Amino acid sequence: VRLCSPSSAAGPAGGWEEYHVPVLRDELVRWLVTDPAGTYADLTLGGGGHSAALLDVLAPAGGRLVCADRDGDAIRQARRRLGTHVESGAATLLQTSFGRFPAALSRAGVGVGAGGAPGEGARLSGVLLDLGVSSHQIDEASRGFSMRFEGPLDMRMDQASGELTAATILNEWSAAEIADVLWRHGEERLSRPLSRALVAARPLRSTAQLASVVKAAQPGAPKELTKRAARVFQALRIEVNAEMDELEAILAAAASLVRPGGRLAVMSYHSLEDRRVKRLLRSGATGGDSPPRDFYGNSLAPWTPLTRQPVFASDAEIEANPRARSVRLRVGERSSHPAPEAAAG
C-alpha cells in the first residue's frame, strides 16, 4: 500500500484533497536528493505527496521532477496539486506503467542510457518507487481493492486499459490457477482449499462477498481470518496488475536510467517486493544474491546499497498513520559499472 496520512477520514468516497503527509516523506527526500539541480523521477505519483515534497527542494534550485503513474486519476489530480510546477516546467506528468516508463521518458525529452551503460544518455539523478496500491485507491470503494468497503471486484490500477479484473479470475479461472495466484502472490499456505471454496461460491460479485467466503472457508481466530483475507486481496491485485512483472522490468531498467552517483529509492510493503529490491541492490539482478566480479574479485555491481537494513517508519508516524507500519525503504547509489546484461554483451 502506498501510504499517505489523510487530514480527515477519507472513507469510501474520500477525495484526493484530503491527502496530507506521505509516509517517510522527510527521510525519502534526504536519501534521494543529492543534487537539487538534477532531474529526478517519481514513478508512483499517487496522491502527489512525495512529488510535492521533492519539488519543494528541486524547483528552487532549478531541478526537475518527472511524475509518473499508471492511474489516470492520479495524473488528473496531480495537475491540480502540482499545477504551478507543471506550468513552470519543474514537473512533467506521464501516465505510464513501470515497464513502459523508459520509452515514455524518452518521448518526454529526457534521454536514457543505451544497453544499461551509464554515460551521456543516463540523465536521472534519482528514481523513487513507492510500491503497491495508493491509499486513495484503497479507500475508493469503486476500485475494489479493500475488504473494508462494498465494491465491485475490479482491482485494476488503470481502469481505462486491460480487461483482466479480479472478477474474471475468481469466476472464470480454474481452482488450480486461482490456487497458484494465492500461493505466488499472497504466500497463502491454504491456497488450495481457499481456491476450491471460491470456485464453489461462484458467481462472486463484490469485495464483501469475497471476504466473507474466504473467512468462512477455513476456521481460525478473527485476527488470522482478517490477515488471510488481506493476503487473498493482495494476491488478486498483484495478478490483475502484473505487479511483479512490472517491478522486475523497472528494476532491470533502473541502471540505464540513473547516472553514476544517482540514487534509487524503493519503498516496499511486503516480502515479495522487498526481496527483489534487496537482491537488485546487492547483485544488480532481482534473482541473485552475489554481484558479478572481475578477475581480481572486485564487485562489478551497478548499485551500492546505502541502507544495509531497511528504513522503517518511526513509532510516532505509525501512531499517526497505522498503515505506515509495513513500509520498508531501501536506497542504492549507482556505481560506474554497467548493468550485468551490458557487461555480458
Secondary structure, 3 states (H helix, E strand, C coil): CECEEECCCCCCECCHHHEEEECCHHHHHHHHCCCCCCEEEECCCCCCHHHHHHHHHHHHHCCEEEEEECCHHHHHHHHHHCHHHHHHCCEEEEECCCCCHHHHHHHCCCCCCCCCCCCCCCCEEEEEEECCCEHHHHHEHHHCCCCCCCCECCCCCCCCCCCCCHHHHHHHCCHHHHHHHHHHHHCCCCHHHHHHHHHHCCCCCEHHHHHHHHHHHCCCCHHHHHHHHHHHHHHHHHHHHCHHHHHHHHHHHHHHHEEEEEEEEEEECCHHHHHHHHHHHHHCCCCCCCCCECCCCCECCCEEECCCCCECCCHHHHHHCHHHHHCEEEEEEECCCCCHHHHHC
